């Protein structure tokens, strides 16, 4: 058996040393060049964390998480004669806030309507612009099961240029309900 062991060691020993060096090299390469951290669901879906300062009625919303993400949207319509539907991708600004968005009621003579007003601004880039988002493009939920309330918002950023978001520092958000004056 000693003879066969010597032959085995003579043939396979250099191969074993090569394999050990190869495995060690792969391990070091992976540590240096590969990102080993686990991804969140948001990162896997292509979401980008943002650092906007979000306000409502001049007060900070105390945002804990915020991001811009691309999601699929489906629109459809039914009536007695026909129906249709279509889908597309849209960008959404999503965030979790410790405070609710301020609700303002305005009176007008025309028909009633409600919308979210976003004032996007940047002092550094001399930007100050307003956008009205219909209620249908905003999803909101409140967490009322724990001692602290959290408000979850998702705003579809329809007609807002991406380059503008890239330059934005501050977003003021207000819920506005315009209603007709009550007649007495």
C-alpha positions as CSV (number, residue, x, y, z in Angstrom):
1,X,0.0,0.0,0.0
2,X,2.9,2.3,0.6
3,X,3.8,2.2,-3.1
4,X,0.3,3.3,-4.1
5,X,0.2,6.0,-1.5
6,X,3.4,7.4,-2.8
7,X,2.1,7.4,-6.4
8,X,-1.1,9.1,-5.2
9,X,0.8,11.8,-3.3
10,X,3.2,12.3,-6.2
11,X,0.4,12.8,-8.7
12,X,-2.4,14.6,-6.7
13,X,-0.4,16.6,-4.1
14,X,0.5,19.5,-6.6
15,X,-3.1,19.4,-7.7
16,X,-4.4,19.7,-4.1
17,X,-2.1,22.7,-3.5
18,X,-3.3,24.4,-6.7
19,X,-7.0,23.8,-5.7
20,X,-6.4,25.2,-2.2
21,X,-4.8,28.4,-3.7
22,X,-7.7,28.6,-6.2
23,X,-10.4,28.3,-3.5
24,X,-8.6,30.9,-1.3
25,X,-8.3,33.3,-4.3
26,X,-12.1,32.9,-5.1
27,X,-13.0,33.6,-1.4
28,X,-10.8,36.8,-1.3
29,X,-12.1,38.0,-4.7
30,X,-15.7,37.6,-3.5
31,X,-15.0,39.5,-0.3
32,X,-13.3,42.4,-2.1
33,X,-15.4,42.7,-5.3
34,X,-18.9,41.3,-4.4
35,X,-21.5,43.1,-2.3
36,X,-22.4,40.6,0.3
37,X,-25.1,42.5,2.2
38,X,-28.7,41.4,1.9
39,X,-31.0,43.6,-0.2
40,X,-34.3,44.9,1.0
41,X,-37.5,44.4,-1.0
42,X,-37.4,48.0,-2.1
43,X,-33.8,47.6,-3.5
44,X,-34.8,44.4,-5.3
45,X,-37.7,46.2,-6.9
46,X,-35.5,49.1,-8.0
47,X,-36.5,51.7,-5.4
48,X,-34.2,54.6,-4.7
49,X,-33.9,56.1,-1.2
50,X,-34.4,59.8,-1.2
51,X,-33.6,62.5,1.3
52,X,-36.2,65.2,0.7
53,X,-37.3,67.4,3.6
54,X,-41.1,66.9,3.7
55,X,-43.3,69.5,5.3
56,X,-47.0,70.0,5.7
57,X,-48.4,73.4,6.8
58,X,-44.8,74.6,7.4
59,X,-44.1,71.8,9.9
60,X,-41.7,68.9,9.3
61,X,-43.6,65.6,8.8
62,X,-41.0,63.6,10.8
63,X,-40.4,61.1,8.0
64,X,-38.7,57.8,9.0
65,X,-38.4,56.2,5.5
66,X,-38.8,57.7,2.0
67,X,-38.1,56.4,-1.5
68,X,-39.0,56.8,-5.2
69,X,-40.0,53.5,-6.8
70,X,-41.4,52.5,-10.2
71,X,-44.6,50.4,-10.0
72,X,-47.2,49.1,-12.4
73,X,-50.5,50.9,-12.6
74,X,-53.7,49.6,-14.2
75,X,-56.6,51.9,-15.3
76,X,-60.0,50.6,-16.4
77,X,-63.4,51.9,-17.2
78,X,-66.8,50.1,-17.4
79,X,-70.1,51.2,-18.9
80,X,-73.1,49.5,-20.3
81,X,-71.9,49.6,-23.9
82,X,-68.2,48.8,-23.5
83,X,-65.3,48.6,-21.2
84,X,-61.5,49.0,-21.5
85,X,-58.4,48.8,-19.5
86,X,-54.7,49.5,-19.9
87,X,-51.5,49.3,-17.8
88,X,-48.3,51.3,-17.5
89,X,-45.4,52.0,-15.2
90,X,-45.3,55.1,-13.0
91,X,-43.0,56.6,-10.4
92,X,-44.2,56.9,-6.9
93,X,-42.9,58.9,-3.9
94,X,-43.5,56.8,-0.8
95,X,-42.8,57.6,2.8
96,X,-43.7,56.9,6.4
97,X,-44.5,59.9,8.6
98,X,-45.2,60.3,12.3
99,X,-47.5,63.2,11.4
100,X,-50.5,63.4,9.1
101,X,-50.7,65.8,6.2
102,X,-52.6,69.0,6.9
103,X,-56.1,69.2,5.6
104,X,-57.4,72.6,4.4
105,X,-60.9,73.5,3.3
106,X,-61.4,76.3,0.8
107,X,-64.7,77.7,-0.3
108,X,-65.5,78.4,-4.0
109,X,-68.6,79.1,-6.1
110,X,-67.9,76.3,-8.6
111,X,-68.1,72.6,-8.2
112,X,-66.4,70.7,-5.4
113,X,-63.0,69.1,-5.7
114,X,-60.2,67.7,-3.6
115,X,-56.6,67.2,-4.4
116,X,-53.1,67.1,-2.9
117,X,-50.9,70.1,-3.6
118,X,-47.1,69.5,-3.8
119,X,-44.9,72.5,-3.6
120,X,-41.4,71.4,-4.8
121,X,-38.6,73.7,-4.0
122,X,-34.9,74.1,-3.8
123,X,-33.2,77.3,-2.5
124,X,-29.8,76.2,-3.8
125,X,-31.2,75.6,-7.4
126,X,-33.8,78.5,-7.4
127,X,-36.8,76.1,-7.8
128,X,-40.3,76.7,-6.5
129,X,-43.2,75.0,-8.4
130,X,-46.6,73.6,-7.5
131,X,-48.3,70.4,-8.6
132,X,-51.9,69.3,-8.0
133,X,-52.3,65.5,-7.6
134,X,-55.9,64.1,-7.7
135,X,-56.9,62.0,-4.8
136,X,-57.0,58.9,-7.1
137,X,-53.2,59.2,-7.5
138,X,-52.5,59.1,-3.7
139,X,-52.7,56.1,-1.4
140,X,-52.6,56.6,2.3
141,X,-52.9,54.4,5.3
142,X,-52.7,55.0,9.0
143,X,-51.3,52.6,11.6
144,X,-53.6,52.7,14.6
145,X,-52.7,49.4,16.3
146,X,-49.7,50.6,18.2
147,X,-49.2,53.4,20.8
148,X,-47.6,55.6,18.1
149,X,-49.4,56.5,14.9
150,X,-47.6,56.3,11.6
151,X,-49.0,57.4,8.3
152,X,-48.0,55.6,5.1
153,X,-48.2,57.6,1.8
154,X,-47.7,56.7,-1.8
155,X,-47.9,59.6,-4.3
156,X,-48.0,58.9,-8.1
157,X,-45.7,61.5,-9.5
158,X,-47.7,62.1,-12.7
159,X,-46.3,64.9,-14.9
160,X,-43.5,65.7,-12.5
161,X,-40.1,65.7,-14.4
162,X,-37.5,63.4,-13.0
163,X,-34.8,66.0,-13.3
164,X,-36.9,68.3,-11.1
165,X,-36.9,65.6,-8.4
166,X,-33.2,65.2,-8.8
167,X,-32.8,68.9,-7.9
168,X,-35.4,69.0,-5.1
169,X,-34.6,69.6,-1.5
170,X,-37.9,70.3,0.1
171,X,-41.5,69.2,-0.6
172,X,-44.5,70.8,1.0
173,X,-47.6,68.7,0.9
174,X,-51.2,69.9,1.7
175,X,-54.5,68.2,1.2
176,X,-57.0,70.8,-0.1
177,X,-60.7,70.3,-0.3
178,X,-62.6,73.0,-2.3
179,X,-66.2,73.1,-1.5
180,X,-69.2,75.3,-2.3
181,X,-70.4,77.6,0.5
182,X,-73.2,76.3,2.4
183,X,-76.5,78.2,1.8
184,X,-78.4,79.3,4.9
